[in-house]
Amino acid sequence: MQQQLKTSWAEWLDGFARQLHPAHEQVFEQYPTDYYWTVFQSEWATDVVFGNADFLHRLMPLLVRHGTLVFRSADVMRYFAGR
């Protein structure tokens, strides 16, 4: 996971973009523009983030309660629609 912090993601993703859209420079010749990369949602595996299962076991009810009180059914459905 530490390597992710050292990776030049924009450079790496631009390489894919050039392969997937080789005509990009030609299409945008009059109005040069680069891709703008963002991360809308990112996940970390719980076995990596929580090295101690007991801690996660104690925290889980609080997370479930928070999710139940804060999120609406539309939020949940939007999340699953993106999968």
N, C-alpha and C positions, 0 to 999 in steps of 0.2 A: 504494500500500500504506500510505503514511503516514496517509491518510484513515481507514483502518480503525481506527487507534489513537484517532482523535478521534470516532468514531461512537458514539452512545449506543445500543448494541445492544439492551439490555433495552427501551428505549422504542420502538425500531424494530420489534422482534419482537412487542411487546405490541399494536402496531397491527394486525399480521397476526392475532394471536390474537383480537382483537375482531371482525374480519371473519369468521374461521372459526368462532368460538364466541360469537355475540352474546348467548346466554342465560347466559353464565358468571356474571355478577353475580346473576342471578335464581336459578340453581341453587345457588350458594354463599352465598345471602343470610344464612342462619343462621350459617355458618362462613366469613366472608370470608377469601379467600386470593388471592394473586397468583401468577402463573406464576413459576417459578424457572428461569432459562435457564443452561445450561452448554454448553461445547464439549467433547465427548468426543474428537473427533479433528479436527484441522485440518491442511491441507496448504499448503505454499508451493511455488510453481513453482521448479524448480531453476535456470532461467535468470534468475530474480530474486535468489534467495538466493545463488547462486554466480555472481558476475559474471565469474569467470575459469574457462574451460573446463578449462584445464590443472590447476588446483587440484582440481576435481571429478574429473577423470580419475585423479589420484593418490589421492584419498580413496575412490573407489568400491570398490576391493578390500577396504579396511578395513571399510567399511559392510556389504558382502556377508558378509565373514567374521564380523563381529559378529552379524548377523542369523541366520546359519547356526548359530552356537554358542548364541545366547540364546533364539531362538524355536523352538517346537515346531510340528509339522504342524498340531495343533489350533488354534494361534494364527493360522496362515496361513489355514486354512479358515474360521475365525470372521471374519477380516478380509474375505475374499472373499464370505462370506455376506451381509455388510452392504452390499455394493455393489449 
